[in-house]
Amino acid sequence: MRSRRVGISTYRRLLDEHGSAINALNALPEVAQAAGISNYRICPEGVVQAELNAARTAGARLLVHGQAPYPTY
């Protein structure tokens, strides 16, 4: 979800279509190209790790859909 032009709907669709986050990330440049976006790059892992570290330092908790304590509907 940290990659450009990937919101919650696109994120969920990519997971459904590709079965895992790794597969979705690998497919994302091709998906973007099919949508007319050239030279697409996923969000670098270092950027994600820096955000997670900053959140942890601030006392935030990562909530993952489908895992406790993520809220149920």
C-alpha positions as CSV (number, residue, x, y, z in Angstrom):
1,M,0.0,0.0,0.0
2,R,3.0,2.3,0.2
3,S,3.5,2.2,-3.5
4,R,2.3,5.1,-5.7
5,R,-1.3,4.8,-6.9
6,V,-2.1,1.8,-4.6
7,G,-4.9,2.4,-2.2
8,I,-6.9,0.0,-0.2
9,S,-9.1,-1.2,-3.1
10,T,-6.1,-1.8,-5.4
11,Y,-4.2,-3.4,-2.6
12,R,-7.0,-5.9,-1.9
13,R,-7.5,-6.6,-5.6
14,L,-3.8,-7.3,-6.1
15,L,-3.7,-9.7,-3.1
16,D,-6.7,-11.5,-4.5
17,E,-5.3,-11.7,-8.0
18,H,-1.7,-12.6,-7.0
19,G,-2.2,-14.6,-3.8
20,S,0.5,-12.9,-1.7
21,A,2.0,-9.5,-1.1
22,I,5.4,-10.6,-2.6
23,N,3.6,-11.8,-5.8
24,A,1.5,-8.6,-6.0
25,L,4.6,-6.4,-5.6
26,N,6.4,-8.3,-8.3
27,A,3.4,-7.9,-10.6
28,L,2.8,-4.2,-9.8
29,P,5.1,-2.7,-12.5
30,E,3.4,-4.8,-15.2
31,V,0.0,-3.9,-13.9
32,A,0.9,-0.2,-13.9
33,Q,2.3,-0.5,-17.5
34,A,-1.0,-2.1,-18.6
35,A,-2.7,0.9,-17.1
36,G,-0.5,3.3,-19.2
37,I,2.0,4.1,-16.5
38,S,5.6,3.7,-17.7
39,N,8.7,3.3,-15.5
40,Y,6.7,2.4,-12.4
41,R,8.6,1.6,-9.3
42,I,7.3,0.1,-6.1
43,C,8.0,1.9,-2.8
44,P,11.5,1.0,-1.7
45,E,11.8,-1.4,1.2
46,G,14.0,1.1,3.0
47,V,11.3,3.7,3.0
48,V,8.8,1.2,4.4
49,Q,11.3,0.1,7.1
50,A,12.0,3.7,8.1
51,E,8.3,4.4,8.4
52,L,7.8,1.3,10.6
53,N,10.7,2.2,12.7
54,A,9.4,5.8,13.2
55,A,6.0,4.4,14.1
56,R,7.5,2.0,16.6
57,T,9.5,4.8,18.2
58,A,6.3,6.9,18.5
59,G,4.6,4.0,20.2
60,A,2.3,2.9,17.4
61,R,1.3,-0.7,16.8
62,L,1.0,-2.3,13.4
63,L,-2.5,-3.7,12.8
64,V,-2.8,-6.2,10.0
65,H,-6.1,-7.2,8.4
66,G,-7.0,-10.7,9.3
67,Q,-4.8,-10.8,12.4
68,A,-5.6,-9.9,16.0
69,P,-6.1,-7.2,17.2
70,Y,-7.4,-5.8,13.9
71,P,-11.1,-4.9,14.4
72,T,-13.7,-7.3,13.0
73,Y,-16.8,-6.0,11.1
